[in-house]
Amino acid sequence: MVYGKNSASLAAYYAILVAFGAMLLVPDPTGALNVLVAIAGLGIVGVALIDGSVRELRPGIGALYAFGIVASVGVWALQDPLWASEVYGTVVEVIAVLSLAVLLGTYLIARHRGTGGDRSLADRTG
């Protein structure tokens, strides 16, 4: 494996931040999308730990929180018109997908930067 003790503890810390962020920042009243975003986010942190780019996720986690706070405040402020026009669910789904895109995009950029263009996970762990 590529990771050491410091990377593993950093990944555990990031996993807590990602799971908490997904539960708090995706404004889904049922909680189903929150769980899906948390699972996908934990998967991203896990793969980043395996391929050694976990340290590069810091800006992505910050962006996840910034985006989530702005989106949650926006949905809260426009909640009544969204419910009235029956697009609240669609807006929440878009926020969930964009939340994952923020973290996944940061990971993919970090992975590409750290490999010199080689994108094979097998080459980095083997």
C-alpha positions as CSV (number, residue, x, y, z in Angstrom):
1,M,0.0,0.0,0.0
2,V,1.1,3.6,-0.7
3,Y,-0.3,5.2,2.5
4,G,1.4,5.5,5.8
5,K,0.2,6.1,9.4
6,N,-0.2,9.9,8.8
7,S,-2.1,9.5,5.6
8,A,-4.4,6.9,7.2
9,S,-5.2,9.2,10.1
10,L,-5.7,12.2,7.7
11,A,-8.1,10.0,5.7
12,A,-10.0,9.1,8.8
13,Y,-10.4,12.8,9.6
14,Y,-11.4,13.6,6.1
15,A,-13.9,10.7,6.1
16,I,-15.6,12.2,9.2
17,L,-15.7,15.7,7.6
18,V,-17.2,14.3,4.4
19,A,-19.8,12.2,6.1
20,F,-20.8,15.1,8.4
21,G,-20.8,17.5,5.5
22,A,-23.1,15.2,3.5
23,M,-25.5,14.8,6.4
24,L,-25.6,18.5,7.2
25,L,-25.2,20.3,3.9
26,V,-27.5,18.4,1.5
27,P,-31.0,19.8,2.3
28,D,-32.9,16.5,1.9
29,P,-35.8,16.2,4.3
30,T,-35.9,12.4,3.9
31,G,-32.2,11.9,4.4
32,A,-31.9,9.4,1.6
33,L,-29.7,11.6,-0.6
34,N,-27.6,12.5,2.4
35,V,-26.7,8.9,2.9
36,L,-25.9,8.3,-0.8
37,V,-23.7,11.4,-0.9
38,A,-21.9,10.3,2.3
39,I,-21.2,6.8,0.9
40,A,-19.9,8.2,-2.4
41,G,-17.8,10.8,-0.5
42,L,-16.3,8.1,1.7
43,G,-15.5,6.1,-1.4
44,I,-13.6,9.0,-2.9
45,V,-11.6,9.4,0.4
46,G,-10.9,5.7,0.4
47,V,-9.6,5.6,-3.2
48,A,-7.6,8.8,-2.5
49,L,-6.0,7.0,0.4
50,I,-5.1,4.0,-1.7
51,D,-3.5,5.9,-4.5
52,G,-1.7,8.4,-2.2
53,S,-3.6,11.6,-3.1
54,V,-5.5,12.0,0.2
55,R,-3.6,15.1,1.1
56,E,-4.8,16.8,-2.0
57,L,-8.5,16.5,-1.0
58,R,-8.3,19.5,1.5
59,P,-9.5,22.1,-1.1
60,G,-12.3,19.8,-2.2
61,I,-13.6,19.3,1.3
62,G,-13.5,23.1,1.8
63,A,-15.3,23.6,-1.4
64,L,-17.9,20.9,-0.4
65,Y,-18.7,22.8,2.7
66,A,-18.7,26.2,1.0
67,F,-21.0,25.0,-1.8
68,G,-23.2,23.1,0.7
69,I,-23.6,26.2,3.0
70,V,-24.5,28.4,0.1
71,A,-26.9,25.9,-1.4
72,S,-28.6,25.1,1.9
73,V,-29.1,28.8,2.7
74,G,-30.4,29.4,-0.8
75,V,-32.9,26.5,-0.6
76,W,-33.9,27.6,2.9
77,A,-34.6,31.2,1.7
78,L,-36.5,29.9,-1.3
79,Q,-38.2,27.0,0.3
80,D,-41.8,28.1,0.0
81,P,-41.6,29.1,-3.7
82,L,-39.8,25.8,-4.4
83,W,-42.5,23.8,-2.7
84,A,-45.2,25.8,-4.4
85,S,-43.8,25.2,-7.9
86,E,-43.1,21.5,-7.1
87,V,-39.4,21.7,-7.9
88,Y,-38.0,21.3,-4.4
89,G,-37.0,17.7,-5.0
90,T,-35.3,18.4,-8.2
91,V,-33.3,21.2,-6.6
92,V,-32.2,18.9,-3.8
93,E,-31.1,16.2,-6.3
94,V,-29.1,18.8,-8.2
95,I,-27.4,19.9,-5.0
96,A,-26.6,16.3,-4.1
97,V,-25.0,15.6,-7.5
98,L,-23.1,18.9,-7.5
99,S,-21.8,18.1,-4.0
100,L,-20.3,14.9,-5.3
101,A,-18.9,16.7,-8.4
102,V,-17.0,19.2,-6.2
103,L,-15.2,16.4,-4.2
104,L,-14.7,14.1,-7.2
105,G,-13.4,16.9,-9.3
106,T,-10.8,17.8,-6.7
107,Y,-9.8,14.1,-6.4
108,L,-9.4,13.7,-10.2
109,I,-7.4,16.9,-10.5
110,A,-5.1,15.7,-7.7
111,R,-4.7,12.3,-9.1
112,H,-3.8,13.6,-12.6
113,R,-1.4,16.1,-11.1
114,G,0.4,13.5,-9.0
115,T,0.8,10.9,-11.7
116,G,2.3,13.0,-14.4
117,G,-0.6,12.1,-16.6
118,D,-0.7,8.4,-15.8
119,R,-4.2,7.6,-14.7
120,S,-3.9,3.9,-13.9
121,L,-4.6,3.1,-10.3
122,A,-2.9,-0.3,-10.6
123,D,0.4,1.3,-11.7
124,R,0.3,3.5,-8.6
125,T,-0.4,0.8,-6.0
126,G,1.5,-2.1,-7.5
